[in-house]
Amino acid sequence: MSGENKIDPGLETLLDLHGEVFPMEKGGYWTKFEAWRVNPNEQIPHGVKYSITLHDKHNKRILGYDNAHAIKPKRRNFAAKKKTWDHKHKMENVEDYEFESAGKLLEDFWNEVENILAMK
């Protein structure tokens, strides 16, 4: 979803989660949500600044989706130097995340949380 005026039914849900912390039933894990509207711009064309994270019982971030900073793309031969702002952290690794909608963001996050907790 770019800066176009598309209806995103998950947007209000994401925005309503701002400031929420949810303890998970397993192993002391917990999630934290931050999300607010911003004016769409080149870095954040969808107009939503967000950070949603999963932490362990020692408060270490295990998983995070955010657009708080740009990440450098992996170099490919003759590829353009695109800076991506939407990305996810998996432990120490950072990779691009293709933001489609707030609803898809929440779905992707919760699916990964479930997968991580299933392995613990």
Backbone bond lengths (Angstrom), bond angles and torsions (degrees), N, CA, C in turn:
res aa  C-N    CA-C-N  psi(-1)  N-CA   C-N-CA  omega(-1)  CA-C   N-CA-C  phi
1 M - - - 1.455 - - 1.519 107.78 -
2 S 1.271 117.82 122.14 1.456 121.38 178.26 1.514 109.28 -96.41
3 G 1.309 117.06 -155.55 1.445 120.90 -178.08 1.513 113.55 -74.18
4 E 1.328 118.01 8.33 1.453 121.67 -179.37 1.520 109.84 -67.97
5 N 1.322 117.06 159.02 1.457 121.51 178.98 1.526 109.84 -87.34
6 K 1.298 116.73 77.20 1.454 121.95 175.80 1.512 108.26 -101.49
7 I 1.302 116.33 147.19 1.455 120.30 177.55 1.518 108.18 -81.58
8 D 1.318 115.84 128.88 1.464 122.47 179.19 1.525 107.34 -120.73
9 P 1.338 117.38 97.70 1.460 119.68 -176.71 1.530 113.83 -61.53
10 G 1.330 118.62 -23.29 1.458 121.15 179.79 1.516 113.54 -82.19
11 L 1.337 117.76 -9.58 1.458 120.49 -175.40 1.530 112.19 -62.23
12 E 1.315 117.35 -47.60 1.474 119.46 -179.59 1.524 110.79 -63.06
13 T 1.333 117.43 -36.26 1.461 120.68 177.08 1.519 110.16 -61.98
14 L 1.328 116.99 -47.85 1.461 120.94 178.90 1.527 110.71 -60.23
15 L 1.315 117.25 -46.48 1.465 120.99 -179.39 1.531 111.57 -64.19
16 D 1.334 116.80 -37.03 1.466 120.84 178.26 1.527 112.27 -66.96
17 L 1.330 117.79 -23.42 1.464 121.97 179.54 1.531 112.73 -79.20
18 H 1.329 117.05 -9.62 1.472 120.67 -177.94 1.528 111.00 -51.40
19 G 1.328 116.20 126.00 1.461 122.07 178.13 1.515 114.55 87.63
20 E 1.327 117.65 -4.64 1.467 120.75 -177.83 1.526 111.20 -81.35
21 V 1.315 115.41 142.36 1.462 123.76 173.92 1.521 106.28 -126.95
22 F 1.331 116.19 127.77 1.455 120.91 -179.03 1.524 110.71 -120.41
23 P 1.346 117.39 116.56 1.460 118.81 173.38 1.529 109.08 -72.11
24 M 1.314 116.53 138.26 1.453 121.50 176.89 1.531 108.55 -88.54
25 E 1.298 117.02 155.86 1.463 121.00 -178.31 1.522 112.15 -71.74
26 K 1.306 117.52 -19.20 1.452 121.32 -171.52 1.525 112.28 -109.66
27 G 1.306 117.11 126.83 1.452 123.74 165.12 1.512 119.16 63.42
28 G 1.321 118.76 17.64 1.453 119.67 178.75 1.518 114.77 79.15
29 Y 1.330 118.57 9.71 1.459 122.00 177.58 1.526 110.00 -71.81
30 W 1.324 116.30 154.00 1.456 121.50 177.62 1.517 110.12 -151.11
31 T 1.329 115.86 155.98 1.466 122.03 179.13 1.520 109.40 -117.20
32 K 1.319 114.62 154.35 1.468 121.59 178.17 1.521 108.75 -137.12
33 F 1.326 116.47 138.59 1.466 122.84 -178.28 1.518 111.13 -122.11
34 E 1.317 115.37 132.51 1.459 122.58 170.66 1.520 106.86 -135.66
35 A 1.311 116.60 129.40 1.471 120.32 179.45 1.525 109.61 -161.67
36 W 1.305 115.33 134.20 1.454 120.13 177.86 1.527 109.37 -152.98
37 R 1.322 114.28 156.16 1.466 120.84 178.31 1.521 109.94 -74.54
38 V 1.318 114.88 144.24 1.461 122.26 171.22 1.523 106.62 -136.25
39 N 1.308 116.34 163.81 1.459 118.90 174.44 1.522 107.96 -67.17
40 P 1.327 116.78 130.10 1.474 118.13 177.57 1.519 110.49 -57.22
41 N 1.319 115.36 140.41 1.451 121.29 178.47 1.526 108.80 -148.34
42 E 1.303 116.88 -175.48 1.467 120.74 -176.61 1.528 111.90 -60.52
43 Q 1.325 117.29 -38.16 1.458 121.03 -178.09 1.531 112.29 -80.41
44 I 1.313 117.02 -33.26 1.465 122.20 -176.94 1.532 108.29 -129.33
45 P 1.324 116.92 73.18 1.464 119.97 -174.48 1.528 114.19 -67.92
46 H 1.333 117.57 -21.62 1.458 121.23 -179.35 1.524 112.33 -85.40
47 G 1.346 118.28 -6.91 1.461 121.86 174.17 1.518 115.70 74.50
48 V 1.332 117.75 22.95 1.464 121.57 178.92 1.525 108.95 -131.07
49 K 1.311 116.12 119.59 1.459 121.05 173.71 1.524 105.99 -96.22
50 Y 1.330 117.27 132.32 1.458 119.21 -173.26 1.522 112.10 -149.27
51 S 1.318 114.09 157.49 1.457 123.53 170.51 1.519 106.25 -151.72
52 I 1.325 116.79 115.79 1.464 120.80 176.31 1.525 107.04 -125.75
53 T 1.322 115.05 130.20 1.459 119.50 -168.66 1.525 112.62 -137.75
54 L 1.329 114.47 154.10 1.460 123.85 171.20 1.512 107.01 -117.10
55 H 1.338 116.77 131.11 1.461 122.40 -178.26 1.528 109.68 -123.39
56 D 1.328 116.08 154.02 1.460 119.72 175.45 1.526 110.45 -90.34
57 K 1.322 116.87 -178.63 1.470 120.76 -176.27 1.524 112.91 -65.78
58 H 1.336 116.91 -14.10 1.467 121.61 177.17 1.533 111.61 -97.39
59 N 1.334 116.52 12.20 1.466 124.77 179.81 1.525 113.54 68.29
60 K 1.318 118.16 17.51 1.463 121.83 176.53 1.530 109.19 -83.62
61 R 1.327 115.58 130.78 1.468 119.39 177.57 1.524 109.25 -68.98
62 I 1.321 115.81 124.88 1.453 123.11 178.36 1.526 110.13 -97.08
63 L 1.322 115.17 -38.18 1.460 122.26 -176.60 1.517 108.16 -145.99
64 G 1.314 116.36 141.09 1.451 119.97 176.08 1.514 111.57 -154.21
65 Y 1.303 115.57 139.00 1.466 122.74 172.07 1.522 105.71 -115.67
66 D 1.330 117.21 129.16 1.463 118.56 178.35 1.520 110.98 -160.69
67 N 1.325 113.89 174.23 1.465 121.58 174.07 1.525 108.90 -139.74
68 A 1.330 115.10 42.06 1.460 121.29 -177.85 1.524 112.89 -79.08
69 H 1.313 117.63 -20.55 1.468 121.38 -177.51 1.521 109.24 -154.69
70 A 1.301 115.50 159.38 1.464 120.80 177.59 1.523 109.06 -78.08
71 I 1.321 116.19 152.11 1.457 120.48 171.74 1.519 108.03 -121.13
72 K 1.307 114.77 148.26 1.456 119.30 178.40 1.522 108.68 -79.78
73 P 1.321 116.83 133.44 1.462 118.91 177.86 1.522 110.55 -71.21
74 K 1.333 115.12 155.10 1.459 119.16 173.82 1.522 107.47 -67.47
75 R 1.308 116.64 137.58 1.463 120.77 -178.26 1.517 110.77 -69.37
76 R 1.289 115.34 130.97 1.456 122.31 173.15 1.521 105.89 -125.54
77 N 1.278 116.34 150.33 1.465 119.56 -179.73 1.523 110.96 -55.13
78 F 1.292 115.37 123.11 1.465 123.76 175.15 1.524 114.06 60.37
79 A 1.316 117.87 21.61 1.464 120.68 179.92 1.526 109.79 -82.88
80 A 1.311 115.39 151.20 1.461 120.59 176.32 1.522 109.08 -68.03
81 K 1.321 116.24 154.76 1.457 121.06 -179.57 1.530 109.53 -91.09
82 K 1.305 116.09 73.71 1.459 121.20 179.80 1.526 109.23 -84.05
83 K 1.315 116.23 131.35 1.449 120.25 173.99 1.520 107.78 -98.11
84 T 1.308 116.18 125.55 1.450 121.56 179.83 1.515 109.24 -101.37
85 W 1.311 116.57 135.18 1.458 120.62 177.18 1.525 110.81 -98.48
86 D 1.319 118.65 -41.02 1.459 120.83 177.35 1.527 108.07 -73.73
87 H 1.316 115.84 126.22 1.460 119.79 -177.77 1.519 109.94 -159.15
88 K 1.340 115.02 171.42 1.454 118.87 175.24 1.513 109.91 -131.67
89 H 1.317 114.19 148.27 1.456 123.06 176.79 1.523 107.17 -106.48
90 K 1.312 116.15 126.97 1.459 121.17 171.57 1.513 105.27 -121.55
91 M 1.333 114.87 102.49 1.457 121.57 -171.19 1.532 107.31 56.56
92 E 1.319 118.03 -119.44 1.475 120.87 -177.30 1.528 113.17 -91.32
93 N 1.325 117.74 -7.80 1.463 121.67 -177.83 1.528 110.99 -87.70
94 V 1.329 114.95 142.13 1.463 121.64 177.28 1.520 107.52 -123.38
95 E 1.335 116.01 132.04 1.461 119.78 178.44 1.518 110.32 -139.79
96 D 1.328 115.67 156.06 1.466 121.62 178.19 1.520 110.41 -56.04
97 Y 1.314 115.52 148.06 1.458 121.66 170.74 1.514 106.83 -130.54
98 E 1.306 117.11 126.01 1.456 122.29 179.87 1.522 108.94 -87.15
99 F 1.336 116.93 100.86 1.461 121.75 -179.82 1.522 108.82 -71.16
100 E 1.337 116.12 116.63 1.467 121.36 176.62 1.527 110.67 -100.60
101 S 1.331 115.48 -43.98 1.459 122.07 179.84 1.524 108.14 -165.64
102 A 1.324 115.88 163.81 1.462 119.84 177.87 1.526 110.49 -64.89
103 G 1.316 116.65 -37.68 1.460 120.53 178.49 1.520 111.90 -62.40
104 K 1.320 116.89 -43.02 1.470 121.41 178.77 1.526 110.49 -67.51
105 L 1.326 117.21 -37.52 1.455 121.53 176.27 1.525 110.23 -58.16
106 L 1.330 117.16 -49.25 1.463 121.03 179.16 1.525 111.37 -62.35
107 E 1.318 116.62 -42.35 1.466 120.94 178.79 1.530 110.78 -61.50
108 D 1.327 117.00 -46.85 1.469 120.94 179.99 1.526 110.87 -62.21
109 F 1.336 116.39 -43.06 1.457 120.75 -179.80 1.524 110.81 -61.55
110 W 1.332 117.29 -52.46 1.467 120.09 -177.29 1.523 111.99 -64.46
111 N 1.329 117.83 -34.89 1.473 119.82 176.41 1.523 110.56 -62.41
112 E 1.330 116.99 -42.95 1.468 119.61 178.80 1.519 111.48 -68.38
113 V 1.315 117.45 -38.74 1.476 120.38 176.73 1.527 109.23 -58.82
114 E 1.318 116.72 -47.94 1.480 120.57 179.21 1.525 110.97 -58.58
115 N 1.327 117.41 -44.04 1.470 121.07 179.46 1.520 111.37 -62.88
116 I 1.313 117.17 -43.49 1.467 121.32 -179.64 1.525 110.32 -64.08
117 L 1.319 116.90 -47.14 1.458 120.15 -177.72 1.529 111.79 -68.21
118 A 1.317 117.53 -29.39 1.466 121.23 178.07 1.530 110.96 -66.61
119 M 1.339 117.06 -27.29 1.464 121.02 -179.22 1.519 111.89 -85.92
120 K 1.316 118.34 -12.47 1.478 121.59 -176.49 1.496 111.48 -88.20
